[in-house]
Structure formats: C-alpha cells, structure tokens
C-alpha cells in the first residue's frame, strides 16, 4: 500500500506511437518467449511461496481510509478505544492525505468529500488539533465542497452518533421495513445482499437515535456553523426524486405516530434477523460495514460487550487488520481467500504446473471444504434450490456468490485430484446451484436472482453506492466459461448467456466491467468466455473487441484504465499501464487468436520488463470494483495471478505441449 499520487490526465495515455518507439518496444518473438518463460518461472515461485499451509492464498484487500476512520469511530462509540491502535490507524490515515488536504477513494484519484470528513473526524478523536496544518487544510477543502451537509448519508450517521449532526436531518428508514413481504417494493430483499445486511441494523440505530457527545465540535466542517443544514429546494413531484423525497418526509411523520408496541416488535425482529445471520467467525457477510453496524445495533438493545454475539463480532473485526509495520495499522473492508485461491490455482495451472502438483491438490482440498451446504438469503428468491455455491471470504455461508462459484469450478477442473468422485459431486452441486440462480432474463448477478428493482437506488437513504445486484457481463461471462469448460457450451443456459453477452457489447466493441475496472476487465472476461463456448475468432463481436483493445493499448505496450471511467467517458480504456489490466487485455487477445501479433508481443514484453525481482509486479492502482464510481478495491494478489495466467497462456499457445520447469515444482 502506497501513498496517493496523481495520475495523468485523460487522453495522455494514448498519444500516437512513432515508428522508432514501436520498434524499440517490440521484442522479437524468440526474445518475448524467453522473457515470458523467465517471468513465469519467477511468478510461479513467488506464488507457491505465498500459499498457506492449509492450501489457500490471500492477498491484502486495500480500499480507502473510511475503513480505518470508521473503525476508530466504532471503538470510540463502544468505549473500547486503544491508544496504540488509535495512533497506528491515525498514522495510516495521515499518510494517505492528498496535497490539497483531501482524501481520495482510490490511488491517484480526486478527493472525496465523505472520505475526507470521516478521516478528519477520526483524526480529531486521535488528538490531532484543528489548527494543525494538515487538519486546517482538510477543513478548508471540506467547506469548499459544501461541508458536511453535502456528504453522504452514512457519513452523517456516524457524525450523529457523536452529536455532530442532528438525527432529524437524516433520511428515515423505519425498522418496520423488516415486515414488508418480498412482493412489495422496498422490502429488504429488494436490496443487494451487502445493502440489506447494512440497512437492517441501521434501522435499529436510526430508531433509537443514540448520541455519545464528545468534548469538541466539528463546526469547522460546516460552510455556516449557524446553519449547518441549509434548506434545499425539493425536486418536482413529477420526478422520481421528488416522489421519494416526499416519501421520506412521510416516514419522518410516521416516526412520531408509530405504535410503540409495533416499533418495539420491529426492532426485536431486526435483532433476530441480525443474530441469525452471524457467521461462525463472528462476522456478518464477511464484510466490515454490516459487522460494525450490527454490533452497534445489538449493543444499543442491551447486549453487553462480553455477550458471546458481540464478543465474537468484535473479535472478527480485529482479524480484518493488516500491520505493514509495527506503527501502522490498516483495516480491510473484507478478505478474499476463496477468490484469491481459485485465481491462484488457475494461474499456476496455466503456468504449466502439473495438474497433480501438491500445491494444486492442497488448494483444491481447501476449496472443496469451503463449499456451502445450507441455504442462505438467496433462497428467499429460490426457495426450492439446493445449495452448492462458494463465498468470497473465509466464513460467509449466508451469501455465496455466482462469480466465486464459477471460478472455483474452473479451478477444480484444472486439478487432477485423487478423489475424483468427491470433485465431481462438488462440481455437479455447484452447476445446479449456479443454473438455478439465473435471473428471469437468463443471466447472472453476483449474489441474488432477480435483484433488479429500480426503487432501492432512489431512496434518499441509499446514496452510498450501488444497492441492487442486477446481472452483469463479467459474472455471466464467468458462468458461460465454466459451462463451456464442462462441455456444456451447447446447453440452453449457456446459449442464453452467450446471446445476452452479444447484445450487451458496447458500440465501441468493449464490455462494461461491474466487478473490475472497467471496460478492460469486462472485455477481458467476456472474450475468453465466448471463444471457449465456441464463437470463432472471426466472429464480428470478437473482432470489434480486439479492435477496441488494440486502440487503447498504451505506448509502453501495457493497458490501464482509471476508475473515473465509471463516471467520465474520457477515462474509458485510459490510464497508466498496470499488471492486472495488461493481463486482462492479453487474455482477451490470446483467446481471440491474436498470439504472435504485435499488440500481444508488446504486452508480454511490458509484463516481462516490469516484473519485480521477487516475481510479482508493483501495482498501487486500484483495479477492483465494489460499487462502480463509489467504492474501489486494490486486490494485492491481482498483480501476480493475472499476469501469470496471461503469460502462461501465451507460452502454451506459442509452445504447444509446454510443461513447467522443475525449478517451480
């Protein structure tokens, strides 16, 4: 994890390449093969050394300092602050501040108002003076962006917990929402799983409206401290925004007249819902926000800090911590061992490691043990479907996801496991579950089927990012690729997926990336799936995709795309070259039959030249997506697994019958 710095401006990456530069960047085929071979050997060795004794891999999952700030606020609210932890988290938060005083949501990105406010509040709790230069600069930046009143709802909820914002000035979400049947709009299952896990405990917090005043104010973060929440003109009633603004006003009115017995029963129903979904490790959904808000909600309802539910919840959050050195503490939003392990397994198999290599068999054993055998929240929409998926995290039986499941099956398919029947049974369960999780249009979202209601995103409460889980091209592509690998490319489910993917292709030739950045990821996911399913490299959709990728290749031979591509078209396919995004582009080009062509050779050369001595690559850029445009992720293992996969496939195409060298075994 590194300090923030500014990336080039839009358009700077794709200046025309002179003939001399092109000649200098392009290695001969034999030279590229030799360089790729060396890179694969080093990356294979690096990855094998990182495997845990139990068989799994996990890279750090870096997001932004709201995780660290909210952790400090959370501990202050519960009265469990620790001077050493606070100081270590504060050091990390300070280190990520931009020159203009703000904090971004991703490396090299612009300042973000809510992130900056939360970082500032946490540093005040850590003892930083508002007169200190870095704090005064941050406060000035916040005021210039509209102050606290312009920040997201979750930020203002955190401030309300300490008396720095009025509860009356927050959108209302009553706990009675727990009673809405699934056929009604805005029932909790119309929200994506990550949103519903967060919203249910927050309805309890909002109903109780706690306040733990601090010995200082945050008046310096308001444009006008005497009027911190100036009245805003309401949207016209004829617009959806206007309708939902008035719905929120009605909910505020309902709060004043809600029957006490009903409110109490609803709060208790929310508490039961929360407790029933606590995982074996004490967490909720394997992600930080639901865990934090669930602990706060239950504590407000009288659960003591030594109660087994709360004790396990707090201990689970303590495991979301990375210490890069003794004095710096970083909080992960989530942990990704299943995802990292299946990707690492595929990478090593593509690198030429024998299919029965002990490392691959051990990884397969660990993945097989993680298959989920009981229904979760997904069963609300698919009550008759037998379980069989995998989740992203160590413990998350309630929320397996289609993307992990497809990639785990692809990984298991590459391993020669001694217990063939065990693997076959697991794969069959996974395929049945995956096919059963398709939405009405025949394709796949990440966690739920038919989670496509347009209403949750329109609530004033839902301004923290994407809150629904519609089908996406990248997840659907991975399912199609899985079905093709199992010989099911002609199956009707795969054909519907292929037809949908072809219809979703952008006019440019690219595909949108929901869970990775962005069009490079989407295209790098879809093209290998389509060709694996039998589309010829000459198909018009494949040729358009190839043309787009070639058009956005950087002069240095790599590919990159900035996260601002989700909101600003100038950034589409544009950004400094990164190892993971270069690999995604190469995977698509290789699948399209472009191996040996100049773009592929230049991409391979870039990966070989930029590899570090330890076998990995440097990648401070964020290439993972949580919520497009709102929450971004740097998966620290991406910089190794995807380049290794791409280089391995390049060598396999160039040298049929190639096997890994003995130095990697």
C-alpha positions in Angstrom: 0.0 0.0 0.0 1.5 3.3 -1.0 0.8 7.0 -0.8 -1.6 8.7 -3.1 -0.3 10.5 -6.2 -1.9 12.0 -9.2 -2.3 10.0 -12.4 -2.0 11.5 -15.9 -4.9 13.5 -17.3 -7.5 11.9 -19.6 -6.1 11.3 -23.1 -2.5 11.3 -22.1 -2.0 7.5 -22.3 -2.9 7.1 -26.0 -0.8 9.5 -27.9 0.3 8.1 -31.3 3.4 5.9 -31.2 6.2 6.8 -33.5 7.8 4.1 -35.7 11.0 4.3 -33.7 9.2 3.9 -30.4 7.3 0.9 -31.7 10.4 -0.7 -33.0 12.1 -0.2 -29.6 9.1 -1.6 -27.7 8.6 -4.7 -29.8 10.8 -7.6 -29.0 11.4 -10.5 -31.4 9.2 -13.5 -31.0 12.0 -15.6 -29.6 13.0 -12.8 -27.2 9.5 -12.5 -26.0 9.2 -16.2 -25.4 12.4 -16.2 -23.4 11.4 -13.2 -21.4 7.9 -14.7 -20.8 9.5 -18.0 -19.7 11.7 -16.3 -17.1 8.7 -14.2 -15.9 6.5 -17.3 -15.5 9.2 -19.1 -13.5 9.7 -16.2 -11.1 6.0 -15.6 -10.7 5.3 -19.3 -10.1 7.9 -19.4 -7.4 6.6 -16.3 -5.8 3.0 -17.6 -5.7 4.0 -21.0 -4.4 5.9 -19.4 -1.5 2.8 -17.4 -0.6 0.5 -20.4 -0.3 -0.7 -21.0 3.3 0.0 -24.4 4.8 -3.8 -25.2 4.7 -3.8 -24.6 0.9 -5.2 -21.1 0.5 -3.9 -17.8 -0.7 -5.0 -14.4 0.4 -3.7 -11.0 -0.7 -4.3 -7.8 1.2 -7.6 -6.1 0.2 -7.0 -2.3 0.2 -9.8 0.2 -0.1 -9.8 3.7 1.4 -9.4 5.3 4.8 -13.1 5.3 5.6 -12.5 1.7 6.9 -9.8 3.0 9.3 -11.7 6.1 10.3 -15.0 4.2 10.9 -13.1 1.6 12.9 -11.8 4.4 15.2 -15.3 5.9 15.5 -16.8 2.5 16.2 -14.3 1.8 19.0 -14.8 5.3 20.5 -18.6 4.8 20.4 -18.3 1.4 22.2 -15.8 2.7 24.7 -13.1 0.2 23.6 -10.5 2.6 22.2 -6.9 1.6 22.5 -4.2 4.2 22.4 -1.8 2.1 20.4 -4.3 1.1 17.8 -5.6 4.6 17.5 -2.1 6.0 16.9 -1.3 3.3 14.4 -4.5 3.9 12.4 -4.1 7.6 12.6 -0.6 7.3 11.0 -2.1 5.4 8.1 -4.9 7.9 7.6 -2.4 10.8 7.6 -0.2 9.1 5.1 -3.0 8.9 2.6 -3.9 12.6 2.6 -3.6 14.3 -0.8 -1.7 17.6 -1.3 -4.9 19.6 -1.4 -5.9 18.4 2.1 -8.5 15.8 0.9 -8.6 12.0 1.0 -9.4 10.0 -2.2 -11.3 6.7 -2.5 -8.6 5.2 -4.7 -4.9 5.7 -5.5 -4.3 8.7 -7.7 -8.0 9.7 -7.6 -9.5 13.0 -6.7 -10.5 14.0 -3.2 -13.8 12.6 -1.9 -15.9 14.7 0.5 -17.3 11.9 2.7 -14.0 10.1 2.9 -12.3 13.4 3.9 -14.9 14.2 6.6 -14.6 10.8 8.2 -10.8 10.9 8.1 -10.9 14.3 9.7 -13.3 13.2 12.5 -11.2 10.2 13.2 -8.0 12.3 13.4 -9.8 14.7 15.8 -10.6 11.7 18.0 -6.9 10.6 17.7 -5.9 14.0 19.1 -5.0 16.0 16.0 -5.5 19.7 16.5 -7.9 21.5 14.1 -5.1 24.2 13.9 -2.6 21.7 12.6 -1.7 22.4 9.0 -3.0 19.2 7.6 -6.2 19.5 9.5 -6.9 23.1 8.7 -6.2 22.3 5.0 -8.7 19.4 5.1 -11.4 21.5 6.8 -10.9 24.2 4.2 -11.3 21.7 1.4 -14.4 20.2 3.0 -16.1 23.7 3.3 -15.2 24.4 -0.4 -17.1 21.2 -1.4 -20.3 22.2 0.5 -19.4 21.0 4.0 -21.0 18.2 6.0 -24.4 18.9 4.5 -23.2 17.7 1.1 -21.8 14.4 2.4 -23.3 11.0 2.0 -25.9 9.7 4.5 -23.6 7.1 6.1 -21.1 9.9 7.0 -23.8 12.0 8.6 -25.0 8.9 10.6 -21.5 8.5 12.0 -21.5 12.2 13.0 -24.9 11.9 14.5 -23.7 9.1 16.8 -21.4 11.7 18.5 -23.7 14.7 18.4 -22.1 16.3 15.4 -25.2 16.1 13.3 -29.0 16.1 14.0 -30.8 12.8 13.6 -33.8 14.7 12.4 -31.8 15.9 9.4 -31.1 12.3 8.2 -33.3 10.3 5.9 -35.7 7.9 7.7 -35.6 4.1 7.3 -38.0 2.6 9.9 -37.3 -0.9 11.3 -40.9 -1.9 10.3 -39.4 -2.5 6.8 -38.5 -5.9 8.2 -42.1 -6.9 7.9 -42.6 -6.0 4.2 -43.3 -9.1 2.2 -41.0 -9.9 -0.7 -43.5 -8.9 -3.3 -43.7 -5.3 -2.0 -41.3 -2.7 -3.3 -38.6 -1.7 -0.9 -38.7 -4.9 1.1 -35.3 -5.8 2.5 -34.8 -8.5 -0.2 -35.2 -5.9 -2.9 -31.8 -4.6 -1.8 -28.5 -6.2 -2.8 -27.2 -8.5 0.0 -24.4 -6.1 1.0 -27.0 -3.3 1.3 -29.6 -5.3 3.2 -27.0 -6.5 5.7 -26.2 -2.9 6.4 -29.6 -1.4 6.3 -31.3 -3.8 8.8 -29.0 -2.9 11.7 -29.1 0.8 10.7 -32.9 0.8 11.0 -32.4 -0.2 14.7 -29.7 2.5 15.2 -32.0 5.1 13.5 -35.0 4.1 15.6 -33.0 4.5 18.9 -31.0 7.6 17.8 -28.1 7.3 20.2 -25.7 10.1 21.0 -22.3 9.9 22.7 -21.2 13.5 22.8 -17.5 14.4 22.5 -15.6 17.2 24.1 -15.3 19.1 20.8 -17.5 20.1 17.9 -16.8 19.9 14.2 -18.1 23.3 13.4 -15.1 23.9 11.2 -16.5 21.4 8.7 -19.7 23.4 8.1 -20.0 26.2 5.5 -22.1 28.1 8.0 -21.9 26.6 11.6 -25.1 28.6 12.5 -27.0 26.8 9.7 -25.2 23.5 9.1 -28.1 22.0 7.1 -29.5 24.8 4.9 -32.9 24.1 3.4 -32.8 22.6 -0.1 -35.4 23.0 -2.8 -37.3 19.8 -3.3 -37.4 18.1 -6.6 -40.6 18.3 -8.6 -43.3 15.9 -7.5 -43.4 14.7 -11.1 -39.9 13.3 -10.8 -38.8 10.1 -9.0 -36.5 12.1 -6.8 -39.5 14.3 -5.8 -41.6 11.2 -5.0 -39.0 9.7 -2.8 -38.2 12.9 -1.0 -41.9 13.2 -0.1 -41.9 9.6 0.9 -39.0 10.3 3.3 -41.0 13.2 4.8 -44.0 10.9 5.4 -41.6 8.4 7.1 -40.4 11.2 9.4 -44.1 11.8 10.2 -44.7 8.1 10.8 -41.9 8.1 13.3 -43.8 10.5 15.6 -47.0 8.4 15.5 -45.8 4.8 15.1 -47.4 2.5 17.7 -44.8 1.7 20.4 -45.6 -2.0 20.5 -45.2 -2.3 16.8 -41.9 -0.3 16.9 -40.6 -2.5 19.7 -41.6 -5.7 17.9 -40.0 -4.5 14.7 -36.7 -3.6 16.4 -36.7 -7.1 18.1 -37.4 -8.7 14.7 -34.5 -6.9 13.2 -32.3 -8.1 16.1 -33.3 -11.7 15.5 -32.6 -11.3 11.8 -29.2 -9.9 12.6 -28.2 -12.6 15.0 -29.5 -15.4 12.8 -27.0 -14.2 10.1 -23.9 -14.0 12.2 -21.3 -16.3 10.7 -19.2 -18.9 12.5 -16.3 -16.5 12.8 -18.5 -13.8 14.4 -18.7 -11.6 11.4 -21.7 -10.7 9.2 -21.4 -11.4 5.5 -17.6 -11.3 5.8 -17.6 -7.5 5.2 -16.8 -4.7 7.6 -19.8 -2.3 7.3 -22.6 -4.8 8.3 -20.5 -6.2 11.1 -19.8 -2.7 12.6 -23.5 -1.6 12.4 -24.7 -5.0 13.7 -22.5 -4.8 16.8 -23.7 -1.2 17.4 -27.4 -2.1 16.9 -27.2 -5.1 19.3 -25.2 -3.1 21.9 -27.9 -0.4 21.9 -30.5 -3.1 22.5 -28.7 -4.1 25.7 -26.2 -6.8 24.5 -23.1 -6.3 26.6 -19.6 -6.3 25.1 -19.0 -9.7 26.8 -22.1 -11.2 25.3 -21.0 -14.1 23.0 -22.6 -12.5 19.9 -20.9 -9.1 20.4 -17.6 -10.6 21.7 -17.4 -12.7 18.5 -18.3 -9.8 16.3 -15.6 -7.5 17.7 -13.0 -10.3 17.5 -13.9 -10.9 13.9 -13.3 -7.2 13.1 -9.9 -7.5 14.8 -9.0 -10.0 12.2 -9.6 -7.5 9.4 -6.4 -5.8 10.2 -3.1 -5.6 8.4 0.1 -4.3 10.1 2.6 -3.4 7.3 4.9 -2.4 10.1 4.7 -2.1 13.9 3.5 1.5 13.9 0.9 1.4 11.0 -2.5 -0.3 11.2 -4.8 -0.8 8.1 -8.3 -2.1 8.2 -9.5 -4.3 5.4 -13.1 -3.9 4.3 -13.2 -7.6 3.5 -11.0 -10.6 3.0 -10.8 -12.6 -0.2 -9.3 -16.1 0.3 -11.7 -18.1 -1.8 -11.4 -15.7 -4.7 -7.6 -15.5 -4.4 -7.2 -19.2 -4.1 -9.2 -20.2 -7.2 -7.5 -17.5 -9.2 -4.1 -18.6 -8.0 -4.9 -22.2 -8.8 -5.9 -21.3 -12.4 -2.8 -19.1 -12.8 -0.4 -21.9 -11.7 -2.2 -24.4 -13.9 -1.8 -22.1 -16.8 1.8 -21.6 -15.9 2.3 -25.2 -16.6 2.4 -26.7 -13.1 1.4 -30.4 -13.3 -2.3 -30.9 -12.6 -1.4 -33.3 -9.7 1.1 -30.9 -8.2 0.8 -31.0 -4.3 0.1 -27.3 -4.2 -2.8 -27.5 -6.6 -4.2 -30.6 -4.8 -3.9 -28.9 -1.4 -5.7 -25.8 -2.8 -8.5 -28.0 -4.2 -8.9 -29.7 -0.9 -9.3 -26.4 0.8 -11.8 -25.1 -1.7 -13.8 -28.3 -1.6 -14.1 -27.9 2.2 -15.4 -24.4 1.7 -18.4 -25.4 -0.5 -21.6 -24.2 1.2 -24.1 -26.9 2.1 -27.0 -24.9 3.6 -29.5 -22.3 2.2 -28.8 -18.6 2.7 -30.6 -15.4 1.9 -30.5 -16.3 -1.8 -33.2 -18.9 -1.0 -35.8 -16.2 -0.5 -36.0 -15.9 -4.2 -35.1 -19.5 -5.0 -36.7 -21.5 -2.1 -36.6 -24.9 -3.8 -33.0 -24.7 -5.0 -30.4 -26.9 -3.3 -27.2 -25.2 -2.1 -23.8 -25.7 -3.7 -22.0 -22.4 -4.1 -18.9 -20.8 -2.7 -18.5 -17.5 -1.0 -15.7 -14.9 -1.3 -14.5 -15.0 2.3 -13.3 -17.5 5.0 -16.7 -17.6 6.5 -19.9 -16.4 4.8 -22.4 -19.3 4.5 -25.3 -16.9 4.1 -24.0 -15.2 0.9 -22.3 -17.5 -1.6 -21.8 -15.8 -4.9 -22.1 -16.9 -8.5 -18.7 -15.3 -9.5 -16.7 -17.2 -6.9 -18.6 -20.4 -7.7 -17.9 -20.3 -11.4 -14.2 -19.6 -10.9 -13.8 -22.3 -8.2 -15.3 -24.8 -10.6 -12.9 -23.6 -13.3 -10.0 -24.1 -10.9 -11.1 -27.5 -9.7 -11.4 -28.5 -13.4 -7.7 -27.8 -13.8 -6.6 -30.1 -10.9 -6.0 -33.8 -11.0 -7.4 -34.6 -7.6 -7.0 -38.2 -6.3 -10.6 -38.2 -5.1 -12.3 -37.8 -8.5 -15.8 -38.7 -7.2 -15.6 -36.0 -4.5 -14.7 -33.3 -7.0 -17.3 -34.5 -9.5 -20.1 -34.3 -6.8 -19.0 -30.8 -5.7 -19.0 -29.6 -9.3 -22.4 -31.0 -10.1 -23.9 -29.3 -7.0 -22.2 -26.1 -8.0 -23.5 -26.2 -11.5 -27.1 -27.0 -10.4 -27.0 -24.1 -7.9 -25.5 -21.7 -10.5 -28.0 -22.5 -13.2 -30.8 -22.2 -10.6 -29.5 -18.7 -9.7 -30.0 -17.2 -13.1 -32.4 -14.3 -13.3 -35.6 -14.1 -15.4 -33.6 -12.8 -18.4 -31.5 -16.0 -18.3 -28.2 -14.5 -16.9 -26.5 -13.9 -13.6 -25.9 -11.2 -11.0 -23.4 -11.8 -8.2 -25.4 -12.8 -5.1 -29.1 -12.9 -5.8 -31.5 -13.8 -8.6 -33.8 -11.0 -10.0 -32.4 -8.4 -7.7 -33.3 -5.6 -10.2 -35.9 -3.3 -8.6 -35.3 0.3 -9.6 -36.7 1.7 -6.4 -33.9 1.0 -3.7 -31.4 3.2 -5.5 -33.9 6.1 -5.5 -34.2 6.3 -1.7 -32.6 9.3 -0.1 -31.1 6.8 2.3 -29.3 4.9 -0.5 -26.6 7.4 -1.6 -23.7 5.2 -0.5 -23.3 3.3 -3.8 -25.0 0.6 -5.8 -27.6 -1.1 -3.7 -29.0 -3.7 -6.1 -27.4 -6.7 -7.8 -28.6 -6.9 -11.5 -27.0 -9.3 -13.9 -23.6 -8.2 -15.2 -21.4 -9.1 -18.2 -18.4 -10.2 -16.2 -20.3 -12.6 -13.9 -22.3 -14.0 -16.7 -19.1 -14.5 -18.8 -17.5 -16.5 -16.0 -20.6 -18.7 -15.8 -20.5 -19.3 -19.6 -16.8 -20.1 -19.4 -17.5 -22.5 -16.6 -20.2 -24.3 -18.5 -18.0 -24.4 -21.6 -15.2 -26.0 -19.6 -17.5 -28.7 -18.5 -18.7 -29.5 -22.0 -22.0 -27.6 -21.7 -21.4 -24.9 -24.2 -24.4 -26.1 -26.3 -26.7 -26.2 -23.2 -29.6 -23.8 -23.4 -28.5 -21.9 -20.3 -25.1 -21.2 -21.9 -26.6 -20.2 -25.2 -28.9 -17.7 -23.5 -25.9 -16.3 -21.7 -24.0 -16.0 -24.9 -26.9 -14.2 -26.7 -27.2 -11.8 -23.8 -23.5 -11.0 -23.8 -23.5 -10.3 -27.5 -26.4 -8.0 -27.0 -24.6 -6.2 -24.2 -21.5 -5.3 -26.2 -20.9 -1.6 -26.3 -20.7 0.1 -29.7 -17.0 0.6 -29.1 -16.6 -3.2 -29.0 -15.9 -3.4 -25.2 -18.0 -4.7 -22.4 -18.7 -2.9 -19.1 -16.9 -4.3 -16.0 -19.1 -4.4 -12.9 -16.6 -6.0 -10.5 -13.3 -4.9 -12.1 -12.0 -1.8 -13.7 -13.7 -1.4 -16.1 -14.1 -2.0 -19.8 -10.7 -3.6 -19.9 -11.9 -6.0 -17.2 -15.3 -6.6 -18.8 -13.8 -7.3 -22.2 -11.0 -9.4 -20.7 -13.8 -11.5 -19.0 -16.2 -11.8 -21.9 -13.9 -12.6 -24.9 -12.3 -15.8 -23.4 -15.8 -17.0 -22.4 -17.3 -16.5 -25.8 -14.4 -18.2 -27.6 -14.4 -21.1 -25.0 -18.1 -21.5 -25.8 -17.3 -21.9 -29.5 -17.5 -18.5 -31.1 -14.9 -18.3 -33.8 -12.2 -15.7 -33.6 -13.6 -14.3 -36.8 -17.0 -13.5 -35.2 -17.8 -9.8 -35.6 -18.2 -9.3 -31.9 -14.7 -10.7 -31.2 -13.2 -8.6 -34.0 -14.8 -5.5 -32.5 -13.4 -6.3 -29.1 -9.9 -6.9 -30.5 -10.0 -3.6 -32.4 -11.1 -1.7 -29.2 -8.3 -3.3 -27.1 -5.7 -2.5 -29.7 -6.9 1.1 -29.9 -6.5 1.6 -26.1 -3.1 0.0 -25.8 -0.6 2.4 -24.2 2.6 3.5 -25.9 4.6 1.4 -23.4 2.8 -1.8 -24.5 0.6 -2.2 -21.4 -3.0 -1.4 -20.7 -4.6 0.6 -18.0 -8.0 2.1 -17.1 -8.7 4.7 -14.4 -11.6 4.2 -12.1 -13.0 7.5 -13.3 -14.1 5.7 -16.4 -17.3 4.8 -14.5 -18.4 8.4 -14.4 -16.3 10.2 -17.1 -16.1 8.9 -20.6 -12.7 10.4 -21.2 -11.2 7.8 -18.9 -12.7 4.8 -20.7 -9.8 2.5 -21.5 -7.4 5.2 -20.4 -4.9 5.2 -17.5 -1.3 4.2 -16.7 -0.4 0.6 -17.5 -1.0 -1.9 -14.7 0.0 -5.5 -14.5 -3.6 -6.9 -13.9 -5.2 -4.8 -16.6 -2.5 -5.6 -19.1 -3.1 -9.3 -18.3 -6.8 -8.9 -18.8 -6.3 -7.4 -22.3 -3.8 -10.1 -23.2 -6.2 -12.9 -22.0 -8.8 -11.5 -24.4 -6.4 -11.1 -27.3 -5.0 -14.6 -26.8 -8.5 -16.1 -26.7 -9.2 -14.2 -30.0 -6.3 -15.8 -31.7 -4.0 -12.8 -31.6 -1.0 -14.5 -30.1 2.1 -13.6 -32.0 0.7 -10.3 -33.2 2.4 -7.0 -32.3 -0.1 -5.9 -29.6 0.3 -9.2 -27.8 4.1 -9.2 -28.1 4.3 -5.6 -26.8 2.0 -6.5 -23.9 4.1 -9.6 -23.0 7.3 -7.5 -23.2 5.8 -4.9 -20.9 4.9 -7.5 -18.3 8.3 -9.1 -18.5 10.2 -5.8 -18.2 8.2 -4.5 -15.3 8.3 -7.7 -13.2 9.9 -7.3 -9.8 12.8 -9.4 -8.6 10.6 -11.3 -6.2 8.4 -12.5 -9.1 5.4 -10.1 -8.5 4.6 -6.7 -10.0 4.2 -3.3 -8.5 0.5 -2.1 -8.7 -0.6 0.8 -6.5 -3.5 1.4 -8.8 -7.0 0.1 -7.8 -8.3 -2.3 -10.4 -11.2 -3.9 -8.4 -14.7 -2.5 -8.1 -17.0 -2.7 -5.1 -19.6 -0.1 -6.2 -18.9 1.5 -9.6 -17.8 5.1 -9.0 -18.2 4.9 -5.2 -16.1 2.1 -3.7 -12.9 0.7 -5.2 -10.5 -2.1 -4.3 -6.9 -2.9 -4.8 -6.6 -6.7 -4.6 -2.9 -7.2 -3.9 -2.8 -10.6 -5.4 -4.2 -9.5 -8.8 -0.8 -8.1 -9.7 0.6 -11.7 -9.6 -2.2 -14.1 -10.5 -3.5 -12.4 -13.7 -0.1 -11.7 -15.3 0.9 -15.3 -14.5 -2.3 -16.6 -16.2 -1.7 -14.4 -19.3 1.9 -15.2 -19.7 1.3 -18.9 -19.1 -1.4 -19.0 -21.8 0.9 -17.0 -24.1 3.6 -19.6 -23.7 1.1 -22.5 -24.1 -0.1 -21.1 -27.4 3.5 -20.4 -28.6 4.9 -23.7 -27.3 2.3 -26.5 -27.5 2.9 -29.3 -25.0 4.9 -27.0 -22.7 5.3 -28.1 -19.1 6.5 -26.2 -16.0 10.3 -26.4 -15.4 11.5 -28.4 -12.4 12.5 -25.2 -10.7 8.9 -24.4 -9.9 7.9 -27.8 -8.6 
